[in-house]
């Protein structure tokens, strides 16, 4: 949201113009207790909780407040109030706040929005006329560009440690990103000042040799207040006031921080920003000695000096008084800006992705489940080409160690076979030099039996609005398992400890957006099916061999009724295709948070489980492994031909002349007097083999 390039350029230019242009906070900011940035002490012993408030949308027919009757009606409708009761003045006048008990002195606030404006309702009780007449006022702070306590992209103009330290301090001070927000002084029904701490408005402090950010007027925001029907009424010791922030005025920010009069960006419904309210009055004296001032969020009078002291306010989609519509949205780690290119939803169009595919053949008669390394290796060799799990998706701190296919010292591959009732996924992990931490190996294997595509086409919106449809389509990718008809199996040390999936039924309501979010839930039926399988796990001499078995009627089944997870289920069938992915995990000399190494087979990002668009496709073939061996009688001798690891073998006493055709009769290869022929350059599929010019051909299958 912040475009600081020109600002940074200006700062760098000032190095040559003024010398070391480094900012410092103004004197009333005590940096000794400011945020605990890198190389900056403070706050560590003074933790602070940022209060939050959800602002709901006004219902249809609601009108702006014009009198005390409409004020009180809206106030009552809005529910619990926020008390402005953190005393931050010098205390000479005492702490008079008693709202909630005596209700004689003190302020509270509530808020509502209408889709274009934020209406802040302010109420100040002074039933005993303790405050000096005419001394009431409010200061209301908004910071639309970031709810955090500093601007992370705001950098120093010099490289010394002291300059960096002071610049980090100033990140908190110049938090408004050049007047994209401000502190509104609201008194007697009008806003007389809308100002902010501003880095561009700076002065040089000779004593410290540092530049200080100044205080400047947010003219665009101030003008927007002049266009609003603000409300102010003091009757019988109770002040009622309404301050209105327009989304495209007071809550907007300049696109270019160095051009305050240029184009601006309005805040949007669903966003969160820093916010605070301060009440002011004097009691029997001047502001310097007998003032009483309270904050809502801050607990010190430098609440405007750092967002760390500010509250957070979120503009919700939900309409006040209405039950939330059951409409879903993706979780935060799904970046929908680059998600599937549905109708009216942009993304991926400029980022095409090819789903890798794998055909799983059926085991031949007499094949037995893998029980030891010998049977593992025999099946592994029989299955031909392996699938490398080599798409690095971790943070890269431990480096990219994968070298399977070259050095074969580190990395994972997988193959698969089915027996008509179960899918056997063979997993092999090399770590010959013991680079990974002992016991840190694991696999995550994702299956989605109901659809190989990236969303569920039968999943519909709970409402008919364009926004609801958009969000529902996003959720089709997120809650892709159609209520736990599939999942991500965490396979470690020979057992599956979790089989979980993103699930729409396991949902939570997100008040800020007014949408329901799918959660992460356990596929209990699938998990139980893993417990019935003879899973295999063996780590010998730096090579881990493992077999994960998905039953067609268990882990690869799905409920007939997505709302009844314990009811009847449909098993996947031979011939069907489903989404599938494998991830290998380990850590190298550290914890999972910093030194993990994780690779996907199909996905190229760590949100591979966020969308089927990133998943591979696996097809359960009806072809029996080994039936690619065919025979032909030639000169009273039986000639057999078969393909293994991409090589065509001719099993006969004498070499033969070999011609290879595809299934439509096109000749692809022709060689003389051989017993074998390299077929690795050909795609997987069915081929016809003619020997010595015979009319009859042998059918073989390359996979």
N, C-alpha and C positions, 0 to 999 in steps of 0.2 A: 504493500500500500504506500510505501514511502519511496519517493524518487529523489535521492540525495546526491546524484552525480554532480549537478551544477553547484550544489552547496559545497561539496567536497572540493570541487575545482576552485571555488572562491576561497575556501580555507587554505588550500595549498598556495594560491596566488598571494595570500596575505603573508605567507612566510617571507616572501621576497620584499613585500611592501612595508611590513611593520616589524619584521624580525620574527621571534618565536611566538606565533599566534596560538596560544593555548589558553583555554577558558578556565575559569574557576567559579565556584558558586558565590552568590552574594553573601554578605557577612552574617545574615540571620539564618543561613543554612549551616548547621553544625555537622560538618563532614566526618567528624570523629565517630559519629554514630550512624553514618549513611550506609548504603548497601554494600554487601560483601562481594564486590566484584573481584576478578583476578587481581592479585597484588594490591587490593584495597581492603582495609579492615573495616569492620563495623557491622551492625545488625546481627552478627552471629550470636551475640549474647542478648539481642533485643528482637526476637522474632515478632512478626506482625501478621495478623490474619486480614486478608482483604475481604471485607463483606461484599456480598453479591445481591443483586436485586433483578428479578425478571419483570420486564415491562410488557404487559399484554396489550393486544390491539383492542381499541374501542369497538363495541358492538354496533351493528347497523342502527342508524337513527340517533346515535349519540351526537350531541352538539357541544361546541366549545362552551366553557363556563362563562356565564354572563352575570350571575348574581349569587348570593349566598345559598339560595335554595338549590340551584344546580351544582354549586360547589359541594354542599353537604351530601347531595345524592350521589355524586361521583365518588366522593371520599368514602362513603359507606360501602359503595360497590367494590372498591379496590381492596378491601380486606386489611390485613395487618399493615401498620405504619412503621416507618423507619425513624427512630428517635435521634435527634441531633443533640446528643448529650455528653460528648467528650469535651470537657472543659479545657480550653487551651489558652485562656487569658491568664493574667498575672494573679488572679484569685483574690485581689483586694476587695472586690465586691462580694466575694463568696460564691459558693456553688448553689444557685437558686433553682436548678432544674428539679421538678417533681412530677412531670407528666407521667401518668400511669399510676400515680398514687393520689396526690392532691390536685393535680391538674391546675395549678395556679400559675406556674411559670415554666416556659420552655417551648421548644419547637419540634415538629415532626414533619415528614414529607412522604408523599406517595407519587406515583406517576402512571400515565397511560399514553399510548401513541395511537395515531389515526392513519398510519401508513406513510405520512409525509412530515409529521411534526411530533415532537416529544412534549407532552404537557406535564410539567412538574408542579404538583399541588403542594403548597407550603402553608403550614398552620402554626401560629405563634400565640401561645397563651400568656397573658399577663393580667390575670383577673384582679390583682391587688394593686395595679399600677405602680409596680416597683421600679420599672425602667423609666428613664427620662422620656418625656413625650417627644415623639418625632425621631427617636434614636434607633428605631428598629430598621434592620436591613438584612439582606441575605447575600452571600457570595456563593455562587454555584459554578463549580468547575466541570468542564467536559474536555476529554482528550480523545477525539474520534479515531486517531490513527493507530493507537496501540494501547492495550490495557495493561501492559507490563510497565516496569518501573523505569526503564530507560530505552533508548533507541539503539538496538544492537548494531545498526549499520552506520552510526555516527562515530567517526574516527578522529584521532588526533591529527594535528597538522605538523607535528614533530615526533621524533622517534625515541626521545629519551624516556627513561622509566618514569621520571617525575611528570613529564608532559602527558604520557599515556595515563598515569594515575589521575591527574587532574581532568583530563578529557573524559575519562570514565565517570568521574564525579559529575561532570557537566552533562553527561547523557541523561542523568536523572533531572538535572536542573532545567536544561533546554528541552523539555520533554514534549513540547507542543509541535515539534517539527515545523518550525517557522509559522506559527500562528494558525495552525490547523486545529483550533480549539481555543480555550481561554477560560478566564475567571470572570463571570458576569456579576457585576455589582448591581443588585436589584433593590431599589428603594422607592417608596412612594409611587409604585405602579409603573416605573420605567427603569430601563437599564442604562445607566450613565457611563458605564465602562465595561468593555470586554477585552481584556488584556491577557498577555501570556509572557512567560519567560522565553526569550528569543535569542538564539545564537548569533544571528546576523546583526542584531542591534547590540553591539559590544563596546566595551570601554576597556582601556588598558590600566591595570592596577600596578603603579610603579613599585610599591612596597614589596609585592610578591613577584613582580615581573611576569604576571599572567594576564591574559585577557579574560574579561568577565562578560558573560551574557547579560543582556539588559532586559528591560520590561517594555513590551511594545503593544500597540493597539491592533486587535484583529478587526480591521475596518469592515471587511465583508460580513463577518459575523455580527458586528454591532448594527450594521444597516438592516440585517434580517430581523433583528428584534424590533426595530421601528415599524415593521410591517405587520406585527402580530397584535392581536387583541389581548394584551396582558391584563391581568386582573389583580386588584389590590383593594381590600376593604377591612377597616378596623372598626368593629362594633362590639360594645360591651366587654372589652378586654380581650377579645380574640381577633387576631389578624389572620385573614384568609387571603392568599395570593396564588397566582398561577403564572409561572414563567414558561414560555413556549420556545423551544429550540427547533428550528426547521432543519430537516435532514439535508437540504441542499444549501443551507445558509450557515447557521451557527454550528451545525454538526458536519460541515464539509471541510475539506482541506485542499490546499493548492496542489495541482499536479506537479508543478515545479516550485520547490520551496524557496527559490530565489526570486520568483515572480509572483508576489502576493496578489497582484491584480489580474493574474491570468486565469485560465480555466481551472475549475475545481471539481473534485469528486465528492459526491454525496454519500453519506453513510447509508447502509442498506439494512432492511429488516433481517434479523438473524445474526447481526454482528454484535460484538461486545466492545465496550469502551470504558476508559477510566472516568470516574464520576465522584463528585463529593459536594456536600452542602454544608455551609457554615452560617450560623445565626449570630447576629451582632446586636448589641444594645449597650447603653451606659446606664449606670445606676448612681445617681447623685454626684456626678462629676464629669470630667472630660474623658475622652477615649484613652488618654495616656495613663490615667490612674484608676478609674472605676469602670472599666469596660467589662462586659461579660460576653464571651464568644465561645461557641461550641461547634464542634465538627460532628458529622455523621460517621465518617470512616477514619479520619486522621486522629491521632492522639497527641500530636504536637502541632505547634503553630507553623511548622514547615510542611504542612500537609500538601501545599501547592508546590513545594520545592521538589518533590519526588513522587512518582506514581506509586512507589512502594507503599505510600501511606493512603492511597486513594482506593475507593471502592470500585467495584465492577458492575456495570449496568448492561443488560442484554435486552435487545429489542426482539420480542418473540413473535412468531407467526400466529400463535394461538389467539383466538378471539376471546375476550373477557366474558366469562359466564357460560361459554360453550364447552361441551365435552370434546376432547381432542379427537379428530378423525384418525382412524387407524390407517395411517399412511406411513410407509417405511422410508428410511434413508440409510445410506451406507455408513459404516463406522468411519472414524476420523482417519484411519490409516489407509483408506481407499481414496486415491486422488481422482475424483470424478472429472476433473478438468481434462484428463487424458484417458478417460474410460471409453467404453464402446460407442461407436458412432450410430446410436439409435436415431429414430426420427425425432427431429427437433432437439437432439442432444449431440453436441459436438464432441470430438475426440477421436483419437486413433486414426482418423482419416490421413493424417500426415505421419502416422506411426504404424505402418502395417506390420503385422506379425504372422508368421507361418506356424501353424500347429504341427509339431512333429507327430508322426504316426508309427504304430508298431502293430504287427499282426501276430497274434498268439495262436500257435498251432496246438492241436490236441495231442496228448501223449499217446504213444503207440501201446498196443496190447502188451501186458506184461510189465509195463513200467511201474515202479513203486515210488512212493514218497521218499524224499531224501532223508536219510538217517545218519549219514556220516560224510566226511570230506571226500571219500572215494566216490560215493554215489552223487555227491554235489558236483564234483569235477567232471564225471561222466556225462551228466545231464547238461552242464554248462557247455562242454565241448559239442554236444549234440545239437545245441540250439543255435549255433552259428553266431552271427555278428552281435556284439554287445551294444548297449546304449550307455553312453558316457554321461555321468552326472557331473558336468564340468562348467556349468554356468555359475560363476561366483556371485553370490548375492549378499554376502556379509560385508562388514565395513572395511575390509581389506587391511586392517591393522596387522593381522598375522601373515598377510601376503597371499598370493595365489600359488598354492603348493601343488596343484594338480599336474601330473605328468604321465598319467596312464596312457599307454600307447607309444610312449617314448622311453622314459626311464622306468616306468612302472614302480615308483617308490611311494607315491601318495595319490589317493583319489578313489572314487567309487564308480562302478558300472552295474548294470542290471540286465537280466533277461527274464523271460517268463514262458510258462507252458500251462495248459489247463488239462484237466482230466474229465471234462464234461460236467463236473459238479463243483469244482474248485479252481481258482486261479492261483498258481504257485509262482510267486515273484522271487527270483534268485538275486540276491544282493551280495556284491563282493567289494570289500574295502581294503585297499592296500595302504599300509603304513610301515614299510620295511625298515625305516630309520627311526621309528618311534618318535616322530615329531609331535604327534598329538598327545594330549594329557591322557594318562591311563584311565580307562572307564568313561571317557567322554564321547565315545562313538554312539551315534544313534541315527535312525532313519525316520523320516516322515513320508508316508506314502498316502497320496490323496486319490480317492476314487469317487466318481459321480455317475452312478449307474443310469440315471433317468434321462440324461441328455448330454451329448458331447459338445453342444454349442455353449456359448458364453452366458446365456441366460435362459430362464424357463419361459417359453412363449405362452404358457397357459396361466402364468401368474399375472393377475390383473390388479388394477388400482382399487383402493377402497373409496375413492371419490372420483369425480369426473372432471375436475379442474385440470388445466394444462400442467400446473405445478405438481399436482398429485400424480398425474400420469408420468411425468418426468421422473419424479422421485421413485415411483413404483418400478419404472424400468431400470433405474439405477440399482434398486434392491433386487431385481431379478438376477443380477450378477452377484450381488453380495449373498443373498439367501438362496444360493443356487442349488442347494442340496434337496430342495423340495421337502422340507421338514425331515431332515436327518435320514434321507434315503442315500446315504453315502457318508463320507467324512474323511478326516485326516488322521491316520493311524500313527501314533508315536510308538515306534518299535525299538526297544533297547534291551540289551542283556537277555534276549530270547523271549521276551513277552511284550504284549501290547498293553501299555498302561493307560492309554487314552485313545478314544475314537470319537472325535468331536467334529462339529460342523457349524458354520454360520446358519442360523435358523430364525425364520420370521416369527414363529410362535413364541420363542423365548425373547420377548421384546421389552424394551424400556421406552418410556416417553421422554423425549428431549425437549424440555420446555423452551429453550432458546429458539429453536427452529419450529416448534409446534408440530414435530413429526415423531413417529415411532421408529425406533431403531431395532433392527434384528440383532440378536445376541449370539453368543457362542454356546452351544449345547452339546450334551453327550448323546451319541447314538448308542443307546443301551443294547438294542437288539444286535447291532453289529459287533459291539464290544464283547458280548457274550459268545458270539460265534467264534471269535478268535480263541477263546478259552477252550473250545472243543477241538482245536487243531493241534497237530504235532509240529509246532514251529521249531525252526532250527537256528542255532547261533553258536559259532565256534571261531575263536581267534587263536590262530596258531602261526608262529614264525612271522608275525607282522602282517598276516592276511586274515581279515575277518570274512567268514562265509556265513550267510544267513538266508533263511527262506521264510517269507511271510505269505500266509495262505488266506485268501479271501474266498469264502464259500458263496456260491451263486445265490443260495436261499437265505444267507445271513448277511455278511458284510456287503455283498453286492445286490441285496434286495432293497425294496423301498415300500413304504406303507401304501396300501390301496387308498386309504383316506388320510391325507396329510395332517388332519387334525386329531387323528387317533393313532398315536405312535405305537400303542400296544396291540393294535388290531391286526387283521390279515395283511400279509405282505406279498409282493410280486417278486419273484426271482428273476435275475437277468438270464437271458437265453443265449446259447451259442448262435453266433451270427450277428449279435448286436455290437455296437460301438459305444464307448463311454469315455468321459474325460478322466485323465490319469496323469499323475506326476510323482516324481521321487525326489526327495531332498536328503542329502547326507549332511550330518552335523558332527562337529568335534570342536574342542578348544585346544589352543596351542600356547601353553605357558601363561595362562591367565583365566579370567572368569568369562562367562558367556557374554557379558556386556562389552568387553573390550577386545578379547583375543579369540573370538569364535571364527571358525571357517565353515561356511555352509554353501552348498552348491545345489542347484536344481538341474534336472534333466531337461524339462521343457521351458520353464519360466526363465526370464532374464532379469526379473526384479523380485524383490522379497515380498511383493504382494501377489505372488503366483497363486496363492490360495484365495485372493480377493476376487478374482474373476476367472471364469473358465476360458476367457480369451487367451489367458496365459498358459493354459494347460495343454498337455499332449492328448492324443487320441489313441485308444487301445481297442483293437477289434478281436473278438473271440472267433477264430476261424473254425470252420467245420472240417478243414483238411487235417488229416491225422499225420503227425510228424513221422516221416519215413515212407509215406505213400508217394513221396516224390521219387521213390525208387521204383522204376518200371523195368520191364524186361522185354527182350526180343530174341526169337530163335533165329540164328544166323549160321548156315552151314552145320546144322544139327547141334549147334552149341547155343546155350542160353546166355545171352548178353544182358547184363544189368547196368543201368546208369542211375547215378544219384548225385546230388549236390550237397556238399558239406563245407561250411565256412567260405562260401563263394566260389568253390572249385568243383567243376564237373568231373566225376570219376567214371571211367568206362571199365567195368569189371568183366574182363574176358582174357583168354590166353594170349591173344595177339592184339597189337595196336590196330586202330581202325581210323578210317577217314571220317571226320566228324563235321556235320553241318548243323548250325543252330538257327532255328526259326522262331519268330514270335507267333502268337496264337492266330494272327491274321495272315500268316504265310510269308512274311518278309524275312529274307535271309539276313542274319546278323553276323554270323561267324562261319568260317570254313577253314579247316586245317587238315593236314595229312598225317596219317600213321602216328596217332597219339593214344595214350591211355588216360590222360586228364587234360582239362582245359580251364583256364582262369575265366570265371564269369563275374568277377567282382565289379566290372565296369557296367554291368547290366542292372536295370532296376529289378526289384523284387516282383515276382509274378510267375506265370506258367510259360514254359518253353517246350518246343518240339525238337527232338534230337534225331537226325538221320545218320545212320552208320553205313559207310561203304555204298552209298547211293541207293539203298533199299527204299522201296515205296513206303513201307510201313515205318512209323516213327515211334520213338519213346517219349512219353510225356514226363517232364520233370518240373518241380516247383522250387523256385529260388525265394528264400525269405530272409 
